[in-house]
Amino acid sequence: MTKRIAVLGAQWGDEGKGAIIAQLAENADIVVRAQGGDNAGHTFYTKEGKKVVTNIAPSGICFPNVSNVIGNGCVVNLETLAKNIADYSPELYISDAAHLILDYHRVLDRVREKSRNKGAIGTTQRGIGPVYADKMNRVGIRMGLLKHLERLEQEIRYAVEQKNKEFISYGIEEFIDADKLLEQMRPLFKQFAPCVIDTGVYLHHAVKENKRMLFEGSQAAMLDIDHGTYPAVTSSNTTMGGMLMGTGLGLRAIERGIGVAKAYTTRVGEGIFPTEGEPYQNIKGYKRGEFILTDTEKRDLREGGLSDAIIFRYIREIADEYGATTGRPRRVGWFDMVALKKAVRVNDLDSLAITKLDCLDGIGTLKVCTAYQHSETGQMITDFPSDQQELEGFIPVYELFKGWGSTKGIRDYEQLPKETKKYLGFIAETLNVPISLIKNGCGLEDYILMDGLW
Ligand code: IMP
């Protein structure tokens, strides 16, 4: 029986990992986060109907008997962590080698974003890039210092001095007051100091004891700092390698990798997105609930005559494709097999979990991108290039699929409409990865399980 599972985003994030993670977390002994910070937003509902939102806390916090670990690869905003766990009394361990996010990281995130010559990334403004930069520059402040308060305060004062100097170079006068910052942080240092341990040792023993461990991915393959659509990526390794690095475990620690992908694709922030329906500039101003299909458009949606842009506006509304953390409208596009193929390869995925299948219900014609083709030369690309500039002039090549009526309420794969099975079968066969779970609704019980996950 599988004891150690990683759940990873296989697209550009927001795939609905939260619901799948929650399902697994409930029966786990340990839930581990290995990378990222409070740029993540995992939302799910417990069996009792309670909405749980975690940003930096692992998703096991709301379940009794689950131990929660924030690994060394994470960057920690203690204020967010305190909010995440406020309603619970979880068993929580934080790696002494994880890095602390402080106010100046958030200021730097904002001002560096504005001054980039490579163009804005559209970050979550949580200070993620600056804190990982400090880590790599070897000037970061690690959680282990929570056990040495005097040294911690000295290091923070020095860092504030340095960052305030840096602020001047960006022409801002929003200086950080070290005394105020420390005053605000001291209660948090006190609260979390007892949680700080060498989590590498703790996790190593857990593996030896054959505990059930869930490795909770954040962000997704196409946002990986090395393998994603650089530079419009996050600043950590969001793929399987990052899981090991960010926990201190070795090659054989994780037995199974499940990649989560929506039945279509979304992306937030800037960066390449080959299958999107309309330019990002257009959608920036869209607000939740503003778009309603006319009767003619409803007919065209069913009969297959609607433009991609309008179909995606429709999906954005019914699937609530607005950022959980930031409220930004998400860019929506067709399912992209070229990008997925990369996620499968980089993570060596064992299976896929397909989410939001029901959000494609009632759309007459569906498209799946199988390659990119140069609009002038006809050259084809079937492997997502690591340098996104190589995609200039390329457009998606689509396989068309007949849509279906409704998948809602179905609990057995065989009961799905034949068109749905054809769509999903094509994805699984082409990628050569089985689908182990399908989500077809927001409720906890709205899923089709193809094999036992644990
Ligand atoms: P950062 O991680 O805040 O530096 O943002 C870098 C890029 O990753 C931006 O395009 C963000 O929108 C994106 N990003 C970061 N975290 C998430 C997430 O949890 N879901 C989706 N996109 C994310």
Boltz pocket constraint, residues with backbone or C-beta under 6 A from the ligand:
constraints:
  - pocket:
      binder: B
      contacts: [[A, 12], [A, 13], [A, 14], [A, 39], [A, 40], [A, 41], [A, 121], [A, 122], [A, 123], [A, 124], [A, 125], [A, 126], [A, 127], [A, 128], [A, 129], [A, 218], [A, 219], [A, 223], [A, 232], [A, 233], [A, 234], [A, 235], [A, 268], [A, 269], [A, 270]]
      max_distance: 6.0
